[in-house]
């Protein structure tokens, strides 16, 4: 037993020595080293922390850290912005077939309030916009609230205006005759003329409040010549012509027009005619002078315009101012377009006037004619002296010798004369405009009576 006890004692001793050598002793040494390092670190920290500069740096670091924490926590409150969305359309919900609404603004301004990123997202994401529900409201005045629907609930908004007063009317309809107006006719080639416009319908329906329909004096299709592609002579169909309603003063009346547009067949023509050019001198020449000849660079010219104007014009009169002229002169004349004429084949012409000494010659027994007498009246001269007159013709001797009695016309203008006896001034004209014509008898006496 003693031997066994010694054996176990030896074993326990060996185990103790093993733990002491490889576990207890190393751990103890490590603890002692750590404690030694800690004491030196504490001494160094005490030494450093005791300095004023160290305390200042630590204070600054701590203050900056506190600022960062507070700033992050307060962003939600401080980071608030506002942005205005201008001219946002307003949509009204109501029975448009039965009612007309007035007083509702077409657009409003919306102020969005919130964080920048939320405002940015709101502008990018679709919304239902600004609307007002008028369903169920009867004719009359109503104060209504506008609403703005935005998907982001993190934003606040304000509308300007947010409430409006609207007036609701019953919608009625009437038939109106449709006419047309031609716009920008000056843009058409001057040699072309729009002779006819035939709209594809004669009447339209206008809808609106009763008081508005009473203001409508006419409904017109606005045929814009600039919308005709490559206009040329012939018939052209123009589509989508807008319609507009006007009052008596020519102002646009805001009513609904059905249909909104029409089509029309536009007939373009190019009427023209060649006519003679007649030179007409105006003014008195220098004393003792007369016109011997007038030579023009053009004797005929082609005119363009409406068919009515073309049919009515027989010659183109070109006036030149010869007042005080005492020697030969060349005139460069800019030609003027008569009424209804849109184009001339030539814009200018040259006229050479040759001056001569003046002489005179008398032509006797020139019968006096009457003009512009009412068709229900007749005229009679009171004496033989009142039936014929002597005409004095002044001008170049060469020109005078070339005319005949038949080239001279003496007449009285009875436009404003009625039944009775009258003394009327005698007027004289001649075929040669270079000459001056006058009657030696200035007035004659005539009797005007009604026809049997």
C-alpha positions as CSV (number, residue, x, y, z in Angstrom):
1,X,0.0,0.0,0.0
2,X,2.8,2.4,0.8
3,X,4.4,1.6,-2.5
4,X,1.1,2.4,-4.4
5,X,0.7,5.6,-2.4
6,X,4.2,6.7,-3.3
7,X,3.5,6.0,-6.9
8,X,0.3,8.2,-7.0
9,X,2.2,10.9,-5.1
10,X,4.9,10.9,-7.8
11,X,2.3,11.1,-10.5
12,X,0.6,14.1,-8.9
13,X,3.9,15.8,-8.4
14,X,4.8,15.3,-12.1
15,X,1.4,16.7,-13.2
16,X,1.8,19.7,-10.9
17,X,5.2,20.3,-12.3
18,X,3.9,20.1,-15.8
19,X,1.1,22.6,-15.2
20,X,3.4,24.9,-13.3
21,X,6.0,24.9,-16.1
22,X,3.7,25.2,-19.1
23,X,0.6,26.9,-17.9
24,X,0.7,28.7,-14.6
25,X,4.2,30.2,-14.9
26,X,3.6,31.6,-18.5
27,X,0.2,33.0,-17.6
28,X,1.6,34.6,-14.5
29,X,4.5,36.2,-16.6
30,X,1.9,37.5,-19.2
31,X,-0.2,39.0,-16.5
32,X,2.8,40.7,-14.9
33,X,3.8,42.1,-18.3
34,X,0.3,43.4,-19.0
35,X,0.2,45.0,-15.6
36,X,3.6,46.6,-16.2
37,X,2.5,47.9,-19.7
38,X,-0.7,49.2,-18.1
39,X,1.2,51.1,-15.4
40,X,3.4,52.7,-18.1
41,X,0.4,53.6,-20.3
42,X,-1.5,55.1,-17.3
43,X,1.6,57.1,-16.5
44,X,1.8,58.3,-20.2
45,X,-1.9,59.0,-20.4
46,X,-1.7,61.0,-17.2
47,X,1.2,62.9,-18.5
48,X,-0.5,63.6,-21.9
49,X,-3.9,64.4,-20.5
50,X,-2.5,66.8,-18.2
51,X,-1.5,69.1,-21.1
52,X,-3.9,72.0,-22.1
53,X,-3.4,71.3,-25.9
54,X,-4.6,67.7,-25.4
55,X,-7.7,68.8,-23.5
56,X,-8.5,71.4,-26.3
57,X,-8.2,68.8,-29.1
58,X,-10.3,66.3,-27.2
59,X,-13.0,69.0,-26.6
60,X,-13.0,69.9,-30.3
61,X,-13.4,66.3,-31.4
62,X,-16.2,65.7,-29.0
63,X,-18.0,68.9,-30.1
64,X,-17.7,67.9,-33.8
65,X,-19.1,64.5,-33.0
66,X,-22.0,65.9,-31.1
67,X,-22.7,68.4,-34.1
68,X,-22.7,65.5,-36.6
69,X,-25.2,63.5,-34.5
70,X,-27.5,66.5,-34.0
71,X,-27.3,67.5,-37.7
72,X,-28.2,64.0,-38.8
73,X,-31.2,63.9,-36.4
74,X,-32.4,67.4,-37.4
75,X,-32.3,67.0,-41.2
76,X,-35.9,65.9,-41.3
77,X,-36.9,69.2,-39.7
78,X,-34.4,71.6,-41.3
79,X,-34.2,70.3,-44.9
80,X,-37.6,71.8,-46.0
81,X,-37.9,73.5,-49.4
82,X,-40.7,75.0,-51.5
83,X,-41.1,75.0,-55.3
84,X,-43.8,76.5,-57.5
85,X,-45.3,74.7,-60.4
86,X,-46.8,77.4,-62.7
87,X,-49.8,77.2,-65.0
88,X,-51.0,73.7,-64.1
89,X,-54.2,72.7,-66.0
90,X,-57.5,72.3,-64.1
91,X,-59.8,69.5,-65.0
92,X,-63.5,69.8,-64.2
93,X,-65.8,66.8,-63.8
94,X,-69.4,67.4,-64.8
95,X,-72.0,66.6,-67.5
96,X,-70.5,68.5,-70.5
97,X,-73.5,67.6,-72.7
98,X,-76.0,69.3,-70.4
99,X,-74.2,72.2,-68.7
100,X,-71.8,75.0,-69.3
101,X,-69.4,76.1,-66.6
102,X,-68.0,79.7,-66.3
103,X,-65.6,81.2,-63.8
104,X,-63.3,78.1,-63.6
105,X,-59.6,79.0,-64.1
106,X,-57.9,77.1,-66.9
107,X,-54.7,76.9,-64.9
108,X,-53.5,77.4,-61.3
109,X,-50.1,77.6,-59.5
110,X,-49.1,74.8,-57.1
111,X,-46.5,75.3,-54.3
112,X,-44.9,72.0,-53.2
113,X,-43.3,72.0,-49.7
114,X,-41.0,69.3,-48.5
115,X,-37.5,67.9,-48.8
116,X,-35.7,68.4,-52.1
117,X,-35.5,64.8,-53.0
118,X,-39.2,64.4,-52.4
119,X,-40.0,67.4,-54.5
120,X,-37.8,66.0,-57.3
121,X,-39.5,62.7,-57.2
122,X,-42.9,64.3,-57.2
123,X,-42.1,66.3,-60.4
124,X,-40.9,63.1,-62.1
125,X,-43.8,60.8,-61.0
126,X,-47.2,61.1,-62.7
127,X,-50.1,62.7,-60.8
128,X,-53.8,63.2,-61.4
129,X,-53.3,66.9,-61.5
130,X,-55.7,69.6,-60.3
131,X,-59.4,68.8,-60.5
132,X,-62.7,69.9,-59.3
133,X,-65.8,67.7,-59.0
134,X,-69.0,69.6,-60.1
135,X,-71.1,66.4,-60.3
136,X,-74.6,67.0,-58.9
137,X,-74.4,70.8,-58.9
138,X,-77.4,72.6,-60.4
139,X,-77.5,75.7,-62.5
140,X,-76.4,78.8,-60.5
141,X,-73.4,80.1,-58.6
142,X,-71.3,77.7,-56.5
143,X,-68.1,78.1,-54.4
144,X,-66.0,75.0,-55.1
145,X,-62.6,73.7,-53.8
146,X,-59.8,72.7,-56.2
147,X,-57.9,69.5,-55.3
148,X,-54.4,68.3,-56.2
149,X,-53.7,64.6,-56.2
150,X,-50.0,63.6,-55.7
151,X,-48.8,60.1,-55.0
152,X,-46.1,61.2,-52.5
153,X,-47.7,61.7,-49.1
154,X,-44.5,63.2,-47.7
155,X,-45.2,66.6,-49.4
156,X,-47.5,69.4,-48.5
157,X,-49.0,71.6,-51.3
158,X,-50.9,74.9,-51.7
159,X,-53.0,75.9,-54.6
160,X,-53.4,79.5,-55.9
161,X,-56.3,79.9,-56.1
162,X,-57.6,77.0,-54.0
163,X,-61.3,78.0,-54.0
164,X,-63.2,79.7,-56.9
165,X,-66.8,80.7,-57.6
166,X,-68.2,79.1,-60.7
167,X,-71.5,79.7,-62.6
168,X,-73.3,76.7,-64.1
169,X,-75.7,77.2,-67.1
170,X,-77.9,74.8,-68.9
171,X,-76.4,74.1,-72.4
172,X,-78.7,74.8,-75.4
173,X,-78.1,74.5,-79.1
174,X,-79.1,76.3,-82.3
175,X,-78.5,76.0,-86.0
176,X,-76.6,78.8,-87.7
177,X,-75.7,79.5,-91.4
178,X,-72.0,79.1,-92.1
179,X,-70.1,81.6,-94.2
180,X,-66.4,82.0,-94.8
181,X,-63.5,84.5,-94.7
182,X,-60.3,84.4,-96.7
183,X,-57.2,85.1,-94.7
184,X,-53.7,86.1,-96.0
185,X,-54.9,86.7,-99.6
186,X,-51.8,88.9,-100.1
187,X,-49.6,85.8,-99.8
188,X,-51.1,84.4,-103.0
189,X,-49.3,84.9,-106.3
190,X,-50.5,88.3,-107.5
191,X,-51.4,86.8,-110.9
192,X,-53.8,84.3,-109.2
193,X,-57.2,85.1,-107.9
194,X,-59.6,83.0,-105.7
195,X,-62.8,83.2,-107.6
196,X,-64.9,80.8,-105.5
197,X,-65.0,78.9,-102.2
198,X,-67.5,76.1,-101.7
199,X,-67.8,74.8,-98.2
200,X,-68.9,71.2,-97.7
201,X,-71.8,72.2,-95.5
202,X,-74.2,75.2,-95.3
203,X,-74.9,75.3,-91.5
204,X,-73.5,74.3,-88.2
205,X,-74.7,73.8,-84.6
206,X,-73.6,76.1,-81.9
207,X,-73.9,75.1,-78.2
208,X,-73.6,77.1,-75.0
209,X,-75.4,79.2,-72.5
210,X,-78.5,81.0,-73.8
211,X,-77.1,84.5,-73.3
212,X,-73.9,83.5,-75.2
213,X,-75.9,82.2,-78.2
214,X,-77.8,85.5,-78.4
215,X,-74.4,87.3,-78.9
216,X,-73.5,85.2,-82.0
217,X,-74.1,87.2,-85.1
218,X,-72.2,85.0,-87.6
219,X,-70.2,81.7,-87.8
220,X,-67.4,81.7,-90.3
221,X,-64.9,79.2,-91.7
222,X,-61.5,80.8,-91.8
223,X,-59.9,79.8,-95.1
224,X,-56.2,80.6,-94.8
225,X,-54.5,80.9,-98.1
226,X,-51.2,80.1,-96.5
227,X,-52.5,76.6,-95.8
228,X,-53.0,75.9,-99.5
229,X,-50.0,73.8,-100.7
230,X,-48.5,75.1,-104.0
231,X,-51.5,77.2,-105.0
232,X,-52.1,77.3,-108.8
233,X,-55.0,77.8,-111.2
234,X,-57.6,75.1,-110.7
235,X,-59.7,73.6,-107.9
236,X,-58.0,72.7,-104.6
237,X,-59.6,70.9,-101.6
238,X,-58.7,72.4,-98.2
239,X,-59.4,70.3,-95.1
240,X,-59.5,71.0,-91.3
241,X,-60.7,74.6,-91.7
242,X,-61.4,76.1,-88.2
243,X,-64.7,77.7,-87.4
244,X,-65.2,80.8,-85.3
245,X,-68.3,82.6,-84.0
246,X,-68.4,86.4,-84.0
247,X,-70.7,89.0,-82.4
248,X,-71.9,92.2,-84.2
249,X,-68.6,94.0,-83.3
250,X,-66.5,91.3,-84.9
251,X,-65.3,89.9,-81.5
252,X,-65.0,86.2,-81.0
253,X,-67.8,84.6,-78.9
254,X,-66.7,81.5,-76.9
255,X,-69.3,78.9,-77.8
256,X,-69.0,75.2,-78.8
257,X,-69.3,74.7,-82.6
258,X,-70.3,71.3,-84.1
259,X,-68.4,70.3,-86.2
260,X,-65.2,72.0,-85.1
261,X,-63.8,72.0,-88.7
262,X,-65.0,71.8,-92.3
263,X,-63.5,71.2,-95.7
264,X,-63.8,73.5,-98.8
265,X,-63.2,73.4,-102.5
266,X,-61.2,76.5,-103.4
267,X,-61.3,77.6,-107.1
268,X,-58.2,79.6,-108.2
269,X,-58.2,81.4,-111.5
270,X,-55.9,83.8,-113.3
271,X,-58.1,86.3,-115.3
272,X,-56.1,88.7,-117.5
273,X,-56.6,91.1,-120.4
274,X,-54.4,93.3,-122.5
275,X,-55.5,96.9,-122.5
276,X,-54.1,100.1,-124.0
277,X,-52.1,102.6,-122.0
278,X,-53.3,106.2,-122.0
279,X,-51.0,109.1,-121.0
280,X,-52.9,111.8,-119.1
281,X,-50.9,115.1,-118.5
282,X,-51.9,117.0,-115.4
283,X,-51.3,120.7,-114.7
284,X,-50.7,123.8,-116.8
285,X,-47.5,124.2,-118.7
286,X,-45.4,127.3,-118.7
287,X,-47.0,130.3,-120.4
288,X,-47.1,130.0,-124.1
289,X,-46.0,126.4,-124.1
290,X,-47.8,123.3,-125.2
291,X,-47.2,119.6,-125.6
292,X,-46.1,118.6,-129.1
293,X,-45.8,114.9,-128.5
294,X,-45.8,112.2,-125.7
295,X,-44.0,109.0,-126.5
296,X,-44.4,106.1,-124.1
297,X,-42.3,103.0,-123.7
298,X,-45.5,101.0,-123.4
299,X,-48.6,101.2,-125.6
300,X,-50.3,98.2,-124.1
301,X,-50.2,96.3,-120.8
302,X,-51.6,93.0,-119.4
303,X,-53.6,93.3,-116.2
304,X,-54.5,90.5,-113.7
305,X,-57.3,90.4,-111.1
306,X,-60.8,89.5,-110.4
307,X,-63.0,88.7,-113.4
308,X,-65.3,91.6,-112.6
309,X,-62.4,94.1,-112.5
310,X,-60.9,92.6,-115.7
311,X,-64.3,93.0,-117.5
312,X,-64.7,96.6,-116.3
313,X,-61.3,98.0,-117.2
314,X,-60.8,99.2,-120.8
315,X,-57.6,101.2,-120.5
316,X,-54.9,102.1,-118.0
317,X,-54.6,105.8,-117.4
318,X,-51.1,107.0,-116.5
319,X,-50.9,110.5,-115.1
320,X,-47.8,112.7,-115.4
321,X,-47.3,116.1,-113.8
322,X,-46.4,118.7,-116.4
323,X,-47.2,121.8,-114.3
324,X,-44.8,124.6,-115.2
325,X,-43.0,122.5,-117.8
326,X,-41.2,124.7,-120.4
327,X,-38.8,122.2,-122.1
328,X,-38.6,118.6,-123.1
329,X,-38.5,116.1,-120.3
330,X,-38.4,112.3,-119.7
331,X,-40.6,110.8,-117.0
332,X,-40.0,107.5,-115.3
333,X,-43.5,106.5,-114.0
334,X,-44.4,103.9,-111.4
335,X,-47.6,102.3,-112.5
336,X,-50.5,102.1,-110.1
337,X,-52.9,99.2,-110.0
338,X,-56.6,100.1,-110.4
339,X,-59.1,98.8,-108.0
340,X,-59.6,95.0,-108.3
341,X,-56.4,94.6,-110.3
342,X,-53.8,92.5,-108.5
343,X,-50.9,92.5,-110.9
344,X,-49.6,94.4,-114.0
345,X,-47.3,92.9,-116.6
346,X,-45.0,95.9,-116.1
347,X,-44.3,97.9,-112.9
348,X,-42.8,101.0,-114.6
349,X,-42.8,102.8,-117.9
350,X,-40.9,105.8,-119.5
351,X,-42.7,108.8,-121.1
352,X,-40.9,111.4,-123.2
353,X,-42.7,114.8,-123.4
354,X,-41.7,117.2,-126.2
355,X,-42.6,120.9,-125.7
356,X,-43.6,123.3,-128.4
357,X,-44.8,126.9,-128.6
358,X,-48.6,127.2,-128.1
359,X,-51.1,128.3,-130.7
360,X,-54.9,128.2,-130.8
361,X,-57.7,127.4,-133.3
362,X,-61.5,127.8,-133.1
363,X,-63.9,125.0,-134.0
364,X,-67.5,126.2,-134.5
365,X,-70.9,124.5,-134.5
366,X,-70.0,121.9,-131.9
367,X,-73.3,120.3,-130.7
368,X,-73.8,120.2,-127.0
369,X,-74.7,116.8,-125.6
370,X,-76.2,116.0,-122.2
371,X,-74.9,113.4,-119.7
372,X,-76.2,111.8,-116.5
373,X,-79.8,112.9,-117.0
374,X,-82.4,110.8,-115.1
375,X,-84.0,108.2,-117.4
376,X,-87.5,109.5,-116.7
377,X,-86.6,113.0,-117.8
378,X,-85.8,114.8,-121.1
379,X,-83.9,118.0,-121.9
380,X,-84.3,120.7,-124.5
381,X,-82.2,123.8,-125.3
382,X,-84.0,127.1,-125.0
383,X,-82.4,128.6,-128.1
384,X,-80.1,127.8,-131.1
385,X,-77.2,129.5,-129.3
386,X,-77.8,126.9,-126.5
387,X,-77.6,123.9,-128.9
388,X,-74.2,124.6,-130.4
389,X,-71.0,126.3,-129.2
390,X,-67.6,127.4,-130.5
391,X,-64.7,125.5,-129.0
392,X,-61.2,127.0,-128.7
393,X,-58.4,124.5,-128.9
394,X,-54.9,125.4,-127.7
395,X,-51.7,123.5,-128.1
396,X,-49.0,122.7,-130.6
397,X,-49.8,123.8,-134.1
398,X,-49.0,120.4,-135.5
399,X,-51.3,118.7,-133.0
400,X,-54.1,121.1,-133.6
401,X,-54.0,120.7,-137.4
402,X,-54.3,116.9,-137.0
403,X,-57.7,116.9,-135.2
404,X,-61.2,117.0,-136.7
405,X,-64.5,118.4,-135.4
406,X,-65.6,114.9,-134.6
407,X,-62.6,114.6,-132.2
408,X,-64.2,117.3,-129.9
409,X,-67.1,116.7,-127.5
410,X,-69.0,119.5,-125.8
411,X,-71.4,118.4,-123.0
412,X,-73.4,119.4,-119.9
413,X,-73.6,117.3,-116.8
414,X,-77.2,117.0,-115.6
415,X,-76.7,114.6,-112.7
416,X,-78.2,116.8,-110.0
417,X,-80.8,118.6,-112.1
418,X,-84.6,118.0,-112.1
419,X,-87.6,119.4,-113.8
420,X,-87.4,123.1,-114.7
421,X,-85.3,125.6,-116.6
422,X,-81.6,125.7,-115.7
423,X,-78.4,127.4,-116.7
424,X,-75.7,124.8,-116.9
425,X,-71.9,125.0,-117.4
426,X,-70.5,123.7,-120.7
427,X,-67.6,121.2,-120.5
428,X,-65.3,120.2,-123.4
429,X,-63.1,117.1,-124.0
430,X,-61.1,115.8,-127.0
431,X,-59.4,112.7,-128.1
432,X,-56.0,114.3,-128.1
433,X,-55.0,114.8,-124.4
434,X,-52.0,117.0,-125.4
435,X,-54.4,119.8,-126.3
436,X,-56.5,122.1,-124.1
437,X,-60.2,122.5,-124.9
438,X,-62.6,125.3,-123.8
439,X,-66.0,126.6,-124.9
440,X,-66.4,130.3,-125.8
441,X,-69.9,130.0,-124.4
442,X,-69.4,129.2,-120.7
443,X,-73.1,128.4,-119.9
444,X,-76.3,127.5,-121.8
445,X,-79.9,127.4,-120.8
446,X,-82.0,124.2,-121.0
447,X,-85.5,123.1,-120.0
448,X,-85.9,119.7,-118.3
449,X,-89.3,118.0,-118.4
450,X,-90.8,114.6,-117.6
451,X,-91.1,112.1,-120.4
452,X,-94.6,111.5,-121.8
